[in-house]
Amino acid sequence: MSKTTKYLLVSFPTSITPSHHRDDALDAIATTVTLENGSVAPFPIPEFKIGTLDALVQQADELAKLETACQGVVGKVSDALKNILEGDEAQIDKMKTVNDKPVDQYLRTFSWNKVKYRADKPLGELIDLLQKEAASIDNDIRTKYSQYNQIKGTLATLQRKQAGNLSTKSLASVVDPRTIVQDSEYIETHLVAVPAQQIKEFLKTYETISPMVVPRSATLVASDDEFTLYAVTTFKKHSMEFVHKARENKWIPRDFKYVEGGKEEEQREFERVGGDERKLWGETLRLGRTAWSEAVMVWMHVLVLRVFVETVLRYGLPLDFACTIIRAPSPKQADKAKRNLDEKYSYLAGNAFGRDKKGRVKRDDPHEMQGDGAGEYTAYVYYDFEFN
């Protein structure tokens, strides 16, 4: 099972250091986290066009919902890759790259894609563009994965017909057409799969379970470990009753109509569907790899916008902040890194934080300053996310 890696994305005003210099602020954050709790790297965020305060508040809500949707898309693509590769963790890890880079390398060297998402565009336009991209990726992977599952199901059905027992498998290659009465106006042949333990009872009673069963007409057609297939002839006017009584006795009537060349046609169909399944498997795998990369990139760009908008709302203008990404070796160390940051920078929240009797930081008012989609309130801009 793949190991889960947790990342913390945090933004602080440069005023956390006397120099008000961004590099000093980044050093202060790294020192507070401490090396044993996580590695810290700068996370560059462009300065975007800022609209009105009302617009920023609305965009903060939109971005929270969009980020949740982006996480969902990444999760769907991950599930598709896992199913396509049948849980092969080594192969799945090979597929999960971003622009052909390992995820950690992409995050630690992140740069805003200025070609696709021009930073001089209004925030509303960027949000709309990212939302459409996420929806497009979601639709593409859902459609292709559905096609693959459909052809995979069809192939599985054909495989069962070829490899199953006599109660389910295709009879085209089993039944000699000479054992079947064909084109008769009055009589017809029924094929019945009888469980191995009921053969004696079947031979003893089949002639009497319904009227007008042709005496001694039961003919052995084939047998396997579980069932024996018999052909029984009845008059057509009582065929339905015979079939009904056979089912009551837990014998399994098999529908069969001889078709010239049917055996060969079934084999051709099996080979055709098998070829289609292999082709779609490759297409779905390639799309899954591309979709995962693109979905992660969209997600991270949405997260950048969340950090930026929240930074403006928290710290105001002029913008002077430092943003870092923290890679924690384990969830326990991620919690420790956050506690260290909470302890040192709780003063940024003003009256929102206090301390309990043991000196631990706590919220004074749990109802204030709790944005839509937010979790536990922090005194600084904070988001966390995981990859596995």
Order of alpha helices (4+ residues) and beta strands (2+ residues): beta-alpha-beta-alpha-alpha-beta-beta-alpha-alpha-beta-alpha-beta-beta-alpha-beta-alpha-beta-alpha-beta-beta-beta
